[in-house]
């Protein structure tokens, strides 16, 4: 129960900041606070039941074991909803130059994208984009924020 | 346009060698200059005169190489355009140089006459007369006169009649709205102008060395690509129109090409440096390494490129020939380097370095020797050179907090000696400043 509540909190925080997602903060928080049904195959479903994001080590675009497990689950979920298309966003923390972090964000996004492709997801269903350090998920100038911001996020785009 | 006007209308412009200057390593003692009232016979011309005096005085003072002797001390209050000054009176108040000017109206516009005197040698060293066809050009004329005074006295090229393009920022840090904006180098609000509407995020604008163009990156339709903004027409044109992110653009010294990073999906989205010929639209790959290669910047002679790469493990600075040959690492210190920018004089590379939890902006010789830190703080980025190579502008960002406060980002100016730092005011937050060439 606690774990579920934690996921809902994460979903509220996450959905307000991401680009291009079709779930807005208002609808996500409304359904979570009312305890309403989650529609299968939606961003909210992905967030709550699978996990929409993976995290990276400092200055790395390698997928950790945890990240791979999350992406395996995402791949299975995407197989289950074959009409779903996604955009993968790569992000960096603020402790690097803007340009280097754009490059790093792109490598991170591509790591996720190619992992999902290898897991059998058709690349026609996927796009990826780097936001560098321009769209932090957690505001703050400390490692707690940075570790949340070094991320790859899977967004349902249709 | 104004350059033409000035050239036509100068009836005298002495071009002697520079006078004594006190520029040395380290702190510069500012040279005292007196600037008389800029006289005008009616309310309009008096107003123009006040504006011009203020612009000239601010410019010279902000350079750190001059200070304006307080007007209250002036013994002689005459218009000294046609009259020889009583040099003893100006010596007494320790003015080393003396500028006097007046403004009047004629049938072609606004006439400005200026005289510059060397007080200690009791002689006129510069004079000019020009007609300003349009009141809107007053600020530029003030900058141009400032350049003439600065050049005549210091022997260095001026930098006042220039503009700064930057990214104007507003809104929460996780949903920042970023717009291209442009202003005079002094940041005066009357010169400030937004170039984009904020709908798409824009980053890293840079001027063309000899055209009215800016290259920058924009997220149009959420696709991050390099664009060129034409300052004359306001048109925007994509440069890197192929699948994959293009970013970190800078013009070549002849403004005919853009060097930038391209993250090719067929190359595992690893960023490599490419040269894009703007005439033929063909692209040439310059780097080929499994590391990230970005932030390229040409030497002013166009022969070499300095760039940022993590090919050795951590981000460092490298130099290569313009065709990508002879790659050599130049950064030698500890820490993570980035943002290398070649000085317009050709002798120095400005950079950022992250070490021990702080960002540093510094300069090094082109072989990486003599690294010198100019400024250090929690978050500093985006050094850009003044066209005369004496100053840097950059941005400084405060720490942010979990509650969303903090994170203010401002544009700063500093002498590369490390002295005379000041904020260049912007109506909102500002980042990624870049300096135009002398107009």
Interface residues (C-beta under 8 A of the other chain):
Chain A: X16 X17 X19 X20 X59 X87 X94 X95 X96 X97 X98 X99 X100 X102 X103 X104 X106 X107 X109 X110 X114 X128 X129 X130 X134 X135 X136 X137 X138 X139 X140 X141 X144 X145
Chain B: X172 X173 X174 X175 X176 X178 X201 X203 X204 X217 X222 X223 X224 X245 X247 X248 X261 X263 X265 X268 X269 X270 X271 X292 X294 X295 X308 X310 X314 X315 X336 X338 X339 X352 X354 X378 X379 X381 X382 X399 X400 X401 X402 X403 X404 X406 X407 X432
